Amino acid sequence: MPWFQLVAGGDPADPNDWIITGKPSCTGVGYICAIQTSANANNKPVFTTPLRNEMTHALNTQMNTANVHLRSIP
């Protein structure tokens, strides 16, 4: 599955605010930086219920998960 990186100032819930990328470069913890999921026909991320739950879990625990990487809080 590809990785997607959130554009600066983007809305994590909006598929149009993500760009497909290679291995993400996210340091530290905090805001969502990148997710790993399937791409739709427009190369945008597919948000499944398990992925949304994993995103919430990563934010609540302030720890990266297998499919969600966080970045530093400024």
DSSP file (Angstrom, degrees, kcal/mol; ACC not computed):
  #  RESIDUE AA STRUCTURE BP1 BP2  ACC     N-H-->O    O-->H-N    N-H-->O    O-->H-N    TCO  KAPPA ALPHA  PHI   PSI    X-CA   Y-CA   Z-CA
    1    1 A M              0   0    0      0, 0.0    37,-0.2     0, 0.0     2,-0.1   0.000 360.0 360.0 360.0 144.2    0.0    0.0    0.0
    2    2 A P        -     0   0    0      0, 0.0    35,-1.7     0, 0.0     2,-0.3  -0.361 360.0-121.9 -78.9 161.0    1.3    3.5   -0.7
    3    3 A W  E     -AB  21  36A   0     18,-0.9    18,-2.8    33,-0.2     2,-0.4  -0.779  21.2-158.9 -96.5 146.4    2.0    6.2    1.8
    4    4 A F  E     -AB  20  35A   0     31,-2.9    31,-2.2    -2,-0.3     2,-0.4  -0.985   4.3-150.6-124.8 137.4    0.2    9.6    1.6
    5    5 A Q  E     -AB  19  34A   0     14,-2.9    14,-2.4    -2,-0.4     2,-0.3  -0.913  20.3-120.4-111.0 137.0    1.6   12.8    3.2
    6    6 A L  E     -A   18   0A   0     27,-2.9    12,-0.2    -2,-0.4     3,-0.1  -0.543  30.3-119.8 -73.8 132.6   -0.7   15.5    4.5
    7    7 A V    >   -     0   0    0     10,-2.8     3,-2.5    -2,-0.3    -1,-0.1  -0.365  45.5 -78.3 -69.4 154.3   -0.2   18.9    2.8
    8    8 A A  T 3  S+     0   0    0      1,-0.3    -1,-0.1    -2,-0.0     0, 0.0  -0.305 119.5   5.1 -56.0 127.5    0.9   21.8    5.1
    9    9 A G  T 3  S+     0   0    0      1,-0.2    -1,-0.3    -3,-0.1    -2,-0.1   0.579 101.0 149.7  73.9  10.3   -2.2   23.1    6.8
   10   10 A G    <   -     0   0    0     -3,-2.5    -1,-0.2     7,-0.1    -4,-0.1  -0.242  53.1-112.5 -76.3 163.4   -4.3   20.3    5.3
   11   11 A D    >   -     0   0    0      1,-0.1     3,-2.1     3,-0.1     6,-0.3  -0.865  18.0-148.4 -94.7 116.1   -7.4   18.7    6.8
   12   12 A P  T 3  S+     0   0    0      0, 0.0    -1,-0.1     0, 0.0    -2,-0.0   0.733  97.3  55.7 -59.2 -21.7   -6.6   15.0    7.7
   13   13 A A  T 3  S+     0   0    0      1,-0.1    34,-0.1     3,-0.0     3,-0.1   0.528  90.6  84.9 -87.8  -5.9  -10.2   14.0    7.0
   14   14 A D    X   -     0   0    0     -3,-2.1     3,-2.2     1,-0.1    -3,-0.1  -0.862  64.7-156.8-101.5 112.1  -10.1   15.5    3.4
   15   15 A P  G >  S+     0   0    0      0, 0.0     3,-1.2     0, 0.0    -1,-0.1   0.770  92.3  64.1 -57.3 -25.8   -8.7   13.0    0.8
   16   16 A N  G 3  S+     0   0    0      1,-0.2    -3,-0.0    28,-0.1    -2,-0.0   0.611  91.7  64.7 -74.4 -10.8   -7.8   16.0   -1.4
   17   17 A D  G <  S+     0   0    0     -3,-2.2   -10,-2.8    -6,-0.3     2,-0.4   0.229  90.2  83.7 -94.9  13.7   -5.4   17.3    1.2
   18   18 A W  E <   -A    6   0A   0     -3,-1.2     2,-0.4   -12,-0.2   -12,-0.2  -0.920  59.4-160.1-118.1 142.7   -3.1   14.2    0.8
   19   19 A I  E     -A    5   0A   0    -14,-2.4   -14,-2.9    -2,-0.4     2,-0.2  -0.966  27.1-113.8-120.5 140.7   -0.4   13.5   -1.7
   20   20 A I  E     +A    4   0A   0     -2,-0.4     2,-0.3    23,-0.3   -16,-0.3  -0.475  48.1 167.7 -69.7 139.8    1.0   10.1   -2.6
   21   21 A T  E     -A    3   0A   0    -18,-2.8   -18,-0.9     1,-0.2    -1,-0.0  -0.882  37.1-109.7-145.0 171.1    4.6    9.8   -1.5
   22   22 A G  S    S-     0   0    0      1,-0.3    -1,-0.2    -2,-0.3   -19,-0.1   0.210  87.2 -20.9 -79.0-147.3    7.4    7.4   -1.0
   23   23 A K  S    S-     0   0    0      1,-0.1    -1,-0.3   -21,-0.0     2,-0.0  -0.464  83.3-120.1 -62.8 125.5    8.5    6.7    2.6
   24   24 A P        -     0   0    0      0, 0.0     2,-0.6     0, 0.0    -1,-0.1  -0.303  11.5-143.2 -70.3 151.7    7.3    9.6    4.7
   25   25 A S        +     0   0    0      8,-0.1     2,-0.5    44,-0.0    -2,-0.0  -0.793  38.4 152.6-115.5  87.5    9.7   11.8    6.6
   26   26 A C        -     0   0    0     -2,-0.6     2,-0.3    45,-0.1    44,-0.1  -0.963  23.1-164.0-118.1 128.0    7.9   12.7    9.8
   27   27 A T        -     0   0    0     -2,-0.5    45,-1.2    42,-0.1    -2,-0.0  -0.836  49.5  -5.5-111.9 152.1    9.9   13.5   12.9
   28   28 A G  S    S-     0   0    0     -2,-0.3    42,-0.3    43,-0.2     2,-0.3  -0.210  86.2 -71.4  71.8-159.5    8.6   13.6   16.5
   29   29 A V  S    S+     0   0    0     44,-0.1    44,-0.6    40,-0.1     2,-0.5  -0.819  78.3  71.9-129.8 168.1    5.0   13.2   17.6
   30   30 A G  S    S+     0   0    0     -2,-0.3    42,-0.2    42,-0.2    32,-0.1  -0.951  77.6  39.2 135.2-116.2    1.9   15.3   17.4
   31   31 A Y  S    S-     0   0    0     -2,-0.5    40,-2.9    40,-0.4     2,-0.2  -0.304  89.5 -91.6 -72.8 155.2   -0.2   16.1   14.3
   32   32 A I  E     + C   0  70A   0     38,-0.2    38,-0.3     1,-0.2    -1,-0.1  -0.491  47.6 168.1 -66.9 132.7   -0.9   13.4   11.7
   33   33 A C  E     +     0   0A   0     36,-3.0   -27,-2.9     1,-0.4     2,-0.3   0.738  58.4   5.7-111.8 -45.2    1.8   13.6    9.0
   34   34 A A  E     -BC   5  69A   0     35,-1.9    35,-2.9   -29,-0.2    -1,-0.4  -0.991  53.2-164.1-148.7 150.3    1.3   10.5    6.9
   35   35 A I  E     -BC   4  68A   0    -31,-2.2   -31,-2.9    -2,-0.3     2,-0.5  -0.958  15.0-140.6-132.7 152.8   -0.9    7.5    6.4
   36   36 A Q  E     +B    3   0A   0     31,-2.3     2,-0.3    -2,-0.3   -33,-0.2  -0.968  47.4 121.2-114.7 120.0   -0.5    4.2    4.6
   37   37 A T        -     0   0    0    -35,-1.7    10,-0.1    -2,-0.5    -2,-0.1  -0.951  62.8 -66.0-162.4 174.1   -3.7    3.0    2.8
   38   38 A S        -     0   0    0      8,-0.3     8,-2.1    -2,-0.3     2,-0.4  -0.344  47.1-127.3 -68.8 153.7   -5.0    2.0   -0.6
   39   39 A A  B     -D   45   0B   0      6,-0.2     2,-0.1     1,-0.1    -1,-0.1  -0.813  15.5-137.9-101.5 144.4   -5.3    4.6   -3.3
   40   40 A N    >   -     0   0    0      4,-2.8     3,-2.0    -2,-0.4     6,-0.1  -0.223  44.9 -79.9 -85.6-173.3   -8.5    5.3   -5.3
   41   41 A A  T 3  S+     0   0    0      1,-0.3    -1,-0.1     2,-0.1    -2,-0.0   0.711 133.2  52.0 -62.8 -20.7   -8.6    5.8   -9.0
   42   42 A N  T 3  S-     0   0    0      2,-0.1    -1,-0.3     3,-0.0    -3,-0.0   0.201 119.5-108.0 -99.2  14.5   -7.5    9.5   -8.5
   43   43 A N  S <  S+     0   0    0     -3,-2.0   -23,-0.3     1,-0.2    -2,-0.1   0.849  77.9 133.3  58.8  37.0   -4.5    8.5   -6.3
   44   44 A K        -     0   0    0    -25,-0.1    -4,-2.8     1,-0.1    -1,-0.2  -0.837  63.4 -90.9-111.1 154.3   -6.2    9.8   -3.2
   45   45 A P  B     -D   39   0B   0      0, 0.0     2,-0.7     0, 0.0    -6,-0.2  -0.304  28.0-133.5 -68.9 146.9   -6.3    7.8    0.1
   46   46 A V        -     0   0    0     -8,-2.1     2,-0.9    -6,-0.1    -8,-0.3  -0.900  18.6-149.0 -97.7 116.7   -9.1    5.4    0.9
   47   47 A F        -     0   0    0     -2,-0.7     2,-0.2   -10,-0.1   -10,-0.0  -0.782  19.1-176.8 -91.6 106.9  -10.3    6.1    4.4
   48   48 A T     >  -     0   0    0     -2,-0.9     4,-2.5     1,-0.1     5,-0.2  -0.565  39.7-109.4 -93.4 164.0  -11.6    2.9    6.0
   49   49 A T  H  > S+     0   0    0      1,-0.2     4,-2.5     2,-0.2     5,-0.2   0.926 120.2  51.8 -60.4 -44.8  -13.1    2.7    9.4
   50   50 A P  H  > S+     0   0    0      0, 0.0     4,-2.2     0, 0.0    -1,-0.2   0.892 110.3  49.4 -60.1 -36.9  -10.1    0.7   10.8
   51   51 A L  H  > S+     0   0    0      2,-0.2     4,-2.5     1,-0.2    -2,-0.2   0.932 110.2  49.7 -67.1 -43.9   -7.8    3.5    9.4
   52   52 A R  H  X S+     0   0    0     -4,-2.5     4,-2.2     1,-0.2    -1,-0.2   0.910 111.7  49.4 -59.7 -41.3   -9.8    6.2   10.9
   53   53 A N  H  X S+     0   0    0     -4,-2.5     4,-2.5     1,-0.2    -1,-0.2   0.898 110.6  50.1 -63.4 -39.9   -9.7    4.3   14.3
   54   54 A E  H  X S+     0   0    0     -4,-2.2     4,-2.5     2,-0.2    -2,-0.2   0.871 108.7  52.3 -67.0 -36.9   -5.9    4.0   13.9
   55   55 A M  H  X S+     0   0    0     -4,-2.5     4,-2.1     2,-0.2    -2,-0.2   0.925 111.5  46.6 -63.0 -44.6   -5.6    7.7   13.2
   56   56 A T  H  X S+     0   0    0     -4,-2.2     4,-2.6     1,-0.2    -2,-0.2   0.914 112.0  50.8 -63.1 -43.4   -7.6    8.5   16.4
   57   57 A H  H  X S+     0   0    0     -4,-2.5     4,-2.4     2,-0.2     6,-0.3   0.915 108.9  51.1 -61.2 -44.4   -5.5    6.0   18.4
   58   58 A A  H  X>S+     0   0    0     -4,-2.5     4,-1.3     1,-0.2     5,-1.2   0.914 113.1  45.5 -60.8 -43.3   -2.2    7.5   17.2
   59   59 A L  H  <5S+     0   0    0     -4,-2.1    -2,-0.2     2,-0.2    -1,-0.2   0.908 113.4  49.4 -66.8 -41.5   -3.4   11.0   18.1
   60   60 A N  H  <5S+     0   0    0     -4,-2.6    -2,-0.2     1,-0.2    -1,-0.2   0.860 121.0  34.4 -66.7 -35.7   -4.7    9.9   21.5
   61   61 A T  H  <5S-     0   0    0     -4,-2.4    -1,-0.2     2,-0.2    -2,-0.2   0.563  99.5-133.0 -95.0  -9.7   -1.5    8.0   22.4
   62   62 A Q  T  <5 +     0   0    0     -4,-1.3     2,-0.4    -5,-0.2    -3,-0.2   0.853  68.3 118.5  57.5  36.8    0.9   10.4   20.7
   63   63 A M      < -     0   0    0     -5,-1.2    -1,-0.2    -6,-0.3    -2,-0.2  -0.987  68.8-111.5-134.1 142.9    2.6    7.4   19.1
   64   64 A N        -     0   0    0     -2,-0.4     2,-0.2    -3,-0.1     5,-0.2  -0.340  33.0-160.3 -63.5 151.5    3.1    6.3   15.5
   65   65 A T        -     0   0    0      3,-2.8     3,-0.3    -2,-0.0    -1,-0.0  -0.655  39.2 -85.5-121.4-177.1    1.3    3.1   14.4
   66   66 A A  S    S+     0   0    0     -2,-0.2     3,-0.1     1,-0.2    -2,-0.0   0.842 128.0  21.9 -59.7 -34.0    1.8    0.8   11.5
   67   67 A N  S    S+     0   0    0      1,-0.1   -31,-2.3   -32,-0.1     2,-0.4   0.340 117.6  64.3-118.9   5.1   -0.2    2.9    9.2
   68   68 A V  E     -C   35   0A   0     -3,-0.3    -3,-2.8   -33,-0.2     2,-0.4  -0.987  56.1-170.7-136.1 124.5   -0.1    6.4   10.8
   69   69 A H  E     -C   34   0A   0    -35,-2.9   -36,-3.0    -2,-0.4   -35,-1.9  -0.936  10.7-152.8-114.7 139.2    2.9    8.6   11.3
   70   70 A L  E     -C   32   0A   0     -2,-0.4     2,-0.3   -42,-0.3   -38,-0.2  -0.635   4.0-145.3-103.8 162.9    2.8   11.8   13.4
   71   71 A R        -     0   0    0    -40,-2.9   -40,-0.4    -2,-0.2   -43,-0.2  -0.785  35.3 -75.5-121.9 170.6    5.0   14.9   13.2
   72   72 A S        -     0   0    0    -45,-1.2   -41,-0.2    -2,-0.3   -42,-0.2  -0.261  40.8-119.4 -64.1 147.6    6.3   17.3   15.9
   73   73 A I              0   0    0    -44,-0.6    -1,-0.1     1,-0.1   -44,-0.1  -0.800 360.0 360.0 -84.2 125.6    4.0   19.8   17.5
   74   74 A P              0   0    0      0, 0.0    -1,-0.1     0, 0.0    -2,-0.1   0.524 360.0 360.0 -65.3 360.0    5.4   23.3   16.7
